[in-house]
Structure formats: C-alpha cells, structure tokens
Amino acid sequence: KDASNPINDTRVAVFWENRPYIFTLRPSGAETISMQDAKVSAQMVTITTQNPQLDSLNLKIWLSNDFRRVPLRFAIGKYQADLISDKVIAPAK
C-alpha cells in the first residue's frame, strides 16, 4: 500500500463534546523504534479529528508490524507513552 494515498486511510465516527467528528487514521510506512533498549518494527498512524484543539496535539500511535498489531506507543502533544509489557496476567482467584 502507498501510505501517502488517502485511500489507505481509515475513518471512524466519534462523538466528542456533544458533537460528532470523523477521525481519520493515516498509516505511515514501517519504521524501527527504540523501546526498552530494543529495536522494534512498527507502523506509525497519525490521527486527525476535524477538531482544531485535538489536532494541535498531533495525535499518533505506533502499532507492531506483526499479525497482532499491538499498540506499542502513543503520543499526545509533548507526552509519549510506551508499552512496557504485553504479557497476559491471569486475574487473581
């Protein structure tokens, strides 16, 4: 797929602050990111919202390039959060 082609976008209807918006998720090409001293292949997805306040935060999420498409990182404004483990923990009995 051509990441610069809008036909690859995914659009999602979201109700935010008493108004519907169409969020557009635009994938980029594969890249290597550093997480916990390891190099990981990921795909960045940029999110635009039609809301100037939200769009000014430059929303992004990085998904793993494997079949699971695990969210590895997200960025909102100057803040960033990374996944530290994808281990499944069984609930306490």
Buried (B, 14 or more C-beta within 10 A) or exposed (E): EEBEEEEEBEEEEBEEEEEEBEBBBBBBEEEEBEBEEEEBEBBBBBBBBBBEEBEEBEBBBBBBBEEEEBBBBBBBEEEEEBBEEEEEEEEEE
